[in-house]
Amino acid sequence: MTPIAAQDPLRSGAGLLDRSDRGKLALRGEQTKAALNGLVTNDVEALAPGEGLYAAVLSPKGRMLGDLRVLDAGDELLLDMERVALQPVFDVLRHGLVGYAAALDKRTLQRGLLSLVGPRSRELAGAPDLPDTEHAHREATIGGVPVRLIATHFGVDVLCDAQASAQVREALHAAGAAAVSEEQVDVLRVEAGRPRYGIDVDDTTIPQEAGLNERAVSFTKGCYVGQETVARLHYKGKPNRHLRGLRLSEAVAPGTPLRLAEREVGRLTSCALSPRLGPVGLALLRREAEPGATVVAGDGPASAVVVALPFD
């Protein structure tokens, strides 16, 4: 049976969330890294087995078609992304691999993905030696099931065969992980200022607008689709929008227009009730809405102070 959640397992223990609905792909073949390197924003060829990275897939004009995690598993590269980005990313990869000795496999239904979130995640996963570097990963066993443990910003992800997900989940609950909801975990994401594809960013967004250059973009590797726009904006331009945090006077529904001096400067994309900060949110705001400015949400009376991310 699933144990009753502690009062705040995400901040004092570990919560468990099933994220098996994320899109999953695998790439294999002699030219896999070279092929993928020309299709994503980060340096895949620099990876060694057991390492991983975060990257974006762009249109030729530099707009984000999706973001993804890439893991070097030695004999193949494992990719996972938001489900809404799966088909666009798959289409880019399928066309981009033509002419390379590389094969693309679908894994969404074949693999389960469980997220342990909280300070005790490594303990409960039996992974105290997992490197602290985000996206580092290694093979292990949980509840007698072979799994891959992946270091995340918030804890540990567990990748396993889909048919064994229930067995792994019960083993983690038995070890002390509390069942938590997407809404609970989303509070941590918003506090950390991490945009989610399909919610905070979409195919109109350039990585720099979302503050993703440091995490997702290499400016030293070879060419990739959309590079010209990203490089030009980085070296010579200023984005018209920036991902900002909002300290809200009250909870506001995502999609609510945000106005500065009667002009709409963006829309609220995420909103969470933080036990530490109160109501907070994320939004892509026009650059005139700088940190320290106060914006009005909708027709009022709710308002929000714009802050740089992450939240203090």
C-alpha positions as CSV (number, residue, x, y, z in Angstrom):
1,M,0.0,0.0,0.0
2,T,1.1,3.6,-0.7
3,P,2.0,5.3,2.6
4,I,0.3,8.4,3.8
5,A,2.4,11.4,2.7
6,A,4.3,13.4,5.3
7,Q,3.3,17.0,5.8
8,D,6.0,18.1,3.4
9,P,7.8,15.2,1.9
10,L,9.3,17.2,-0.9
11,R,11.3,19.4,1.6
12,S,12.0,16.9,4.3
13,G,11.9,13.5,2.7
14,A,11.1,12.3,-0.8
15,G,8.0,12.3,-2.9
16,L,7.4,9.9,-5.8
17,L,5.7,11.0,-9.0
18,D,5.0,8.8,-12.1
19,R,6.2,10.6,-15.2
20,S,6.0,7.7,-17.6
21,D,3.9,9.8,-20.0
22,R,7.0,11.7,-21.1
23,G,8.0,11.1,-24.7
24,K,11.0,8.7,-25.0
25,L,13.3,7.9,-27.9
26,A,16.6,6.0,-28.4
27,L,19.3,6.5,-30.9
28,R,21.9,3.9,-31.8
29,G,24.6,3.4,-34.5
30,E,28.1,4.4,-35.3
31,Q,27.3,8.0,-36.3
32,T,24.6,8.6,-33.6
33,K,26.4,11.5,-31.8
34,A,27.6,13.2,-35.0
35,A,24.0,13.1,-36.4
36,L,22.3,14.3,-33.2
37,N,24.9,17.0,-32.7
38,G,23.7,18.8,-35.8
39,L,20.1,18.7,-34.6
40,V,20.2,20.0,-31.0
41,T,21.6,23.0,-29.3
42,N,24.1,21.4,-26.9
43,D,27.3,19.4,-27.4
44,V,26.3,15.8,-27.6
45,E,29.7,14.7,-29.0
46,A,31.3,15.7,-25.7
47,L,29.3,13.2,-23.7
48,A,30.9,10.1,-22.2
49,P,28.9,7.0,-21.0
50,G,27.2,7.9,-17.7
51,E,26.9,11.5,-18.6
52,G,23.9,13.5,-20.0
53,L,22.8,17.0,-20.9
54,Y,19.8,19.2,-21.6
55,A,19.2,20.6,-25.0
56,A,16.6,22.1,-27.3
57,V,15.5,21.2,-30.8
58,L,14.9,24.3,-32.9
59,S,13.3,25.4,-36.1
60,P,15.6,26.9,-38.8
61,K,14.5,30.3,-37.4
62,G,15.7,29.4,-33.9
63,R,12.3,28.7,-32.3
64,M,12.0,25.9,-29.8
65,L,10.2,22.8,-31.2
66,G,10.9,21.0,-27.9
67,D,13.5,20.5,-25.2
68,L,14.9,17.2,-24.1
69,R,17.3,15.3,-21.9
70,V,20.0,13.2,-23.6
71,L,21.8,10.4,-21.8
72,D,24.8,8.5,-23.0
73,A,24.2,4.9,-22.2
74,G,27.2,3.6,-24.0
75,D,25.6,1.6,-26.7
76,E,22.8,4.1,-27.3
77,L,21.6,7.6,-26.6
78,L,18.4,7.8,-24.5
79,L,16.2,10.9,-25.0
80,D,13.1,12.0,-23.1
81,M,11.0,15.1,-23.5
82,E,7.6,16.6,-22.7
83,R,4.9,14.5,-24.5
84,V,3.7,17.5,-26.4
85,A,7.1,17.9,-28.0
86,L,7.5,14.2,-28.9
87,Q,6.1,14.3,-32.5
88,P,7.9,17.5,-33.5
89,V,11.2,16.3,-32.1
90,F,10.7,12.8,-33.7
91,D,10.1,14.4,-37.1
92,V,13.2,16.6,-36.9
93,L,15.3,13.6,-35.9
94,R,13.9,11.2,-38.5
95,H,14.6,13.7,-41.3
96,G,18.0,14.7,-39.9
97,L,19.3,11.2,-39.5
98,V,19.0,10.5,-43.2
99,G,22.4,9.6,-44.6
100,Y,23.9,8.7,-41.2
101,A,24.6,5.3,-39.7
102,A,22.1,5.9,-37.0
103,A,18.7,4.4,-36.1
104,L,15.9,6.0,-34.2
105,D,13.6,3.9,-31.9
106,K,10.4,4.8,-30.1
107,R,10.5,4.0,-26.3
108,T,7.5,6.0,-24.9
109,L,5.3,3.0,-24.2
110,Q,8.2,0.6,-23.5
111,R,9.8,2.5,-20.7
112,G,8.5,3.8,-17.4
113,L,9.8,6.9,-15.7
114,L,9.4,7.6,-12.0
115,S,10.7,10.8,-10.3
116,L,11.9,10.9,-6.7
117,V,11.8,14.5,-5.5
118,G,13.3,15.8,-2.2
119,P,16.4,15.6,0.0
120,R,16.1,11.9,0.7
121,S,15.8,10.9,-3.0
122,R,19.3,9.4,-3.3
123,E,18.9,7.5,0.0
124,L,15.6,5.9,-1.0
125,A,16.9,5.1,-4.5
126,G,20.0,3.4,-3.0
127,A,22.2,5.8,-4.9
128,P,24.4,7.8,-2.4
129,D,27.3,7.5,-4.9
130,L,25.4,8.9,-7.9
131,P,27.3,12.0,-9.1
132,D,25.8,15.4,-8.1
133,T,26.1,16.6,-11.7
134,E,22.7,16.9,-13.2
135,H,21.9,14.2,-15.8
136,A,24.6,11.9,-14.5
137,H,23.2,8.3,-14.5
138,R,24.1,4.7,-13.8
139,E,22.5,1.3,-13.8
140,A,21.1,-0.2,-10.6
141,T,18.5,-2.4,-9.2
142,I,15.3,-1.5,-7.2
143,G,12.9,-4.2,-5.9
144,G,14.8,-6.8,-8.0
145,V,14.2,-4.7,-11.2
146,P,17.0,-3.4,-13.4
147,V,16.7,0.4,-13.6
148,R,18.7,3.4,-14.6
149,L,19.1,6.1,-12.0
150,I,19.4,9.7,-13.2
151,A,20.5,12.7,-11.2
152,T,18.0,15.6,-11.5
153,H,17.9,19.2,-10.1
154,F,15.3,18.0,-7.6
155,G,16.3,14.4,-6.8
156,V,16.6,11.2,-8.8
157,D,14.7,9.9,-11.8
158,V,14.2,6.1,-12.2
159,L,14.0,4.7,-15.7
160,C,12.8,1.1,-16.1
161,D,10.9,-1.3,-18.2
162,A,7.2,-0.2,-18.4
163,Q,5.9,-3.6,-17.3
164,A,8.0,-3.4,-14.1
165,S,7.0,0.2,-13.2
166,A,4.5,-0.9,-10.6
167,Q,7.0,-3.2,-8.9
168,V,9.6,-0.4,-8.7
169,R,7.0,2.1,-7.5
170,E,5.9,-0.2,-4.6
171,A,9.6,-0.8,-3.6
172,L,10.2,2.9,-3.4
173,H,7.0,3.4,-1.4
174,A,8.1,0.7,0.9
175,A,11.4,2.4,1.4
176,G,9.6,5.6,2.5
177,A,8.7,7.6,-0.6
178,A,5.4,9.4,-0.3
179,A,3.0,9.6,-3.3
180,V,2.8,13.3,-4.5
181,S,1.0,15.1,-7.2
182,E,2.2,17.0,-10.2
183,E,0.9,20.1,-8.6
184,Q,3.0,19.6,-5.5
185,V,6.2,19.0,-7.5
186,D,5.4,22.0,-9.7
187,V,5.8,24.3,-6.8
188,L,9.5,23.4,-6.6
189,R,9.9,23.9,-10.4
190,V,8.4,27.4,-10.3
191,E,10.5,28.4,-7.3
192,A,13.6,27.3,-9.2
193,G,12.5,29.3,-12.2
194,R,12.6,26.3,-14.6
195,P,10.3,26.7,-17.6
196,R,8.3,23.8,-18.8
197,Y,7.8,23.2,-22.5
198,G,4.2,23.5,-23.6
199,I,3.4,25.6,-20.5
200,D,5.9,28.4,-20.1
201,V,7.7,28.1,-23.5
202,D,6.6,26.9,-26.9
203,D,7.4,27.0,-30.6
204,T,7.4,30.8,-30.5
205,T,10.2,30.9,-27.9
206,I,14.0,31.4,-28.6
207,P,16.1,29.7,-25.9
208,Q,17.7,33.0,-24.7
209,E,14.3,34.5,-24.0
210,A,13.6,31.6,-21.6
211,G,17.0,31.9,-19.9
212,L,18.1,28.6,-21.3
213,N,21.5,29.5,-22.9
214,E,23.6,28.5,-20.0
215,R,21.9,25.1,-19.5
216,A,21.0,24.1,-23.0
217,V,23.2,25.9,-25.6
218,S,26.8,25.3,-26.6
219,F,28.5,28.2,-28.4
220,T,31.7,26.3,-29.1
221,K,30.5,23.2,-31.0
222,G,29.7,22.8,-34.7
223,C,26.7,23.9,-36.6
224,Y,23.1,22.9,-35.7
225,V,19.6,23.8,-37.0
226,G,18.6,27.3,-35.8
227,Q,22.2,28.2,-34.7
228,E,22.3,31.5,-36.7
229,T,19.5,33.1,-34.9
230,V,20.6,31.9,-31.4
231,A,24.2,33.0,-32.0
232,R,23.2,36.4,-33.5
233,L,20.9,37.2,-30.5
234,H,23.6,36.1,-28.0
235,Y,26.5,38.1,-29.4
236,K,24.8,41.1,-30.9
237,G,21.1,41.4,-29.9
238,K,18.8,41.8,-27.0
239,P,15.7,39.5,-26.7
240,N,12.4,41.3,-26.7
241,R,11.2,39.0,-23.9
242,H,12.6,37.4,-20.8
243,L,11.4,34.7,-18.5
244,R,10.6,36.3,-15.2
245,G,9.4,35.4,-11.8
246,L,6.3,37.0,-10.3
247,R,5.6,37.6,-6.6
248,L,1.8,37.7,-6.7
249,S,-0.6,39.4,-4.3
250,E,-2.9,36.4,-4.8
251,A,-3.2,33.2,-6.8
252,V,-4.0,34.0,-10.5
253,A,-5.0,31.6,-13.2
254,P,-2.4,30.8,-15.9
255,G,-3.2,32.7,-19.1
256,T,-4.1,35.9,-17.3
257,P,-2.8,39.0,-19.1
258,L,-0.2,41.0,-17.3
259,R,-0.1,44.8,-17.8
260,L,2.5,47.5,-17.2
261,A,1.2,51.0,-17.5
262,E,-2.0,49.8,-19.3
263,R,0.1,47.9,-21.9
264,E,0.0,44.1,-22.0
265,V,3.6,42.8,-21.5
266,G,2.9,39.1,-21.3
267,R,0.6,36.4,-19.8
268,L,1.0,34.3,-16.7
269,T,2.2,30.8,-17.7
270,S,2.6,29.1,-14.3
271,C,1.3,29.8,-10.9
272,A,2.0,28.0,-7.6
273,L,1.3,28.5,-3.9
274,S,4.7,28.2,-2.3
275,P,4.8,27.4,1.4
276,R,8.0,29.6,1.6
277,L,7.1,32.5,-0.8
278,G,3.3,32.6,-1.1
279,P,1.7,32.9,-4.5
280,V,4.4,32.9,-7.2
281,G,4.4,32.6,-11.0
282,L,6.4,32.5,-14.2
283,A,5.8,34.6,-17.4
284,L,7.6,35.6,-20.5
285,L,7.5,39.4,-20.2
286,R,8.5,42.1,-22.6
287,R,11.9,43.6,-21.6
288,E,10.4,46.8,-20.3
289,A,8.9,44.8,-17.4
290,E,12.2,44.7,-15.6
291,P,12.8,43.2,-12.1
292,G,11.3,45.5,-9.5
293,A,8.4,46.6,-11.7
294,T,4.8,46.0,-10.6
295,V,2.4,44.5,-13.1
296,V,-1.4,44.2,-12.9
297,A,-2.9,40.8,-13.5
298,G,-6.0,40.8,-15.6
299,D,-8.5,43.6,-14.7
300,G,-7.1,43.7,-11.2
301,P,-7.1,43.9,-8.2
302,A,-4.4,41.2,-8.3
303,S,-0.9,42.5,-9.0
304,A,2.7,41.1,-9.0
305,V,6.2,42.3,-8.5
306,V,8.6,41.2,-11.3
307,V,11.7,39.4,-10.0
308,A,14.8,37.8,-11.6
309,L,15.0,34.0,-11.4
310,P,15.4,31.9,-9.5
311,F,13.4,33.2,-6.6
312,D,15.4,34.1,-3.5
